[in-house]
């Protein structure tokens, strides 16, 4: 979703570290995003994103994604990938806080629905939200 958003907005999206889904079902992505207004637009994304997957007997299995957004310091890291990673980890350590506040809920079935509790909108256009248009709804 964020890669598509950055591509559509002509933002710079640089993957610093990406881990495959392991035995504990965790996946991690550390990325640097830059461009006009990137931090201002992405800051409200910080928190839990909950994907509701239909289960048995009208129950939902909930997959959760924790999103952290941190501004990068002013000192440039250059083109050195290790420098970017250290800079990003330092910024996250300074601002990262575990939160239980749900930013957005996503549901595909029985009917598509996305509810954003931060920006106060809802839509049935799950496809557009996942395609990176989450900042266009209001």
N, C-alpha and C positions, 0 to 999 in steps of 0.2 A: 504494500500500500504506500509506504513512504518512498520507496524507489520510484514508483510510478508518479507520485506527487512531484518529486524533485525533477524527474524527466519532463513532465508536462509544464512545469514552471521555469524550466531551464536553470535549475539550481545545480550546484556542484554536489554530488553525492559520492563520497569515497568510503568504501568498505574498509575498515581498519582491521577488524577481526570478525570471523563468522565461524561458529561451531556447529557441527552437525547434531541432529537430535540424538541424544545418547540413551543409555539404558533407563535413565530416570525421566525420560521424555522432555528434557529441557533443550532449548535452542537459544543461542545468544548471538546477537548482532551488535557490533560496536561500529558506528558510522559517524563520519563527519559530514555535516550538511552546511553549505554556505551559499549565500546569495541574498539579494535584497529582501529583507523582512523575514528571513528563514527562522530566526530564533523567536520573533514575535508570533509567528504563525504556529510554530511547533510547541511553544511553551505550554499552551493549554492541553496538549496531548499527554502530559505527564500524569501517570496514574495507571490504574488497571483497565484493561480492555478485555471484556468477557465475551467469548463466543459460545452461544448456546446451541448445542448439537442435540437433535431429538434422540431420546432414549426409549426405553420401554414404558408403556402405560402412561403416556403424557408427561413423563419426566424428562428433564434435560440434563445432559452431561455438560459441564461448564469447563471450557478450556480458557485459561487466563494468560494474558500477556502483560508483563510489567514494563511500562515505558518510562525511561528517565530522559530528561532533556536538560542539558547544561550549556551555558554560554562558553565559548572558547576564550581563553585568555588572549590578550593583545599581542603577546610575543609570538611571532610566526615560527612554525615548525619546519618551514621549507618543504622540500620534496621528500624528506626522509620519513619513511613510513613509521619507523620506530619512534621518531619524534612526535608524529601525529598521535600515535597510540598513547604515549606517555602523557602528552598534553590532554587528551580526552579523558584518560583515567584520572588525572589530577583534577580536572574540572568536575567530573562526576563525583569523585570522593568528597569534594568540597560542598556539593549541593545535593547529592543523592540522599533520598530519604524513602524508606519503605512506606507505602501508603496503601490503605485499603479502600480509598475513594475510587469508585468506578467512574471512569471518564465516558466510556461508550460500551453499549451492549449490541451485539450482532446476532441476528437470527436469520437462518435461511429458510427453514420450514417450521410450521406448515405454510406460512407466508413470509416473504422477506420483510425484515424490519430492522432498522438501526435507530437506536435511541442515544443521543448525545446529552449527557447530563451537565456538561460544562457550558457548552454553547447553546443549550436549550432548544434542540431541534430533533425531529424524528422524520424518517423517510422510509419508504419501501424500496428505495433504489440501492440495495446492498451492492449491486454490481458497480455502480458509480462510486460509492464510498471506497470499496476495495481497489478500484482503479485509480485512486488518488484524488478524488474530488471532494474529500471530507471537509475542506475549507470553503466550499462554495455553497453549502446549505446554511440557511439561517431562518 
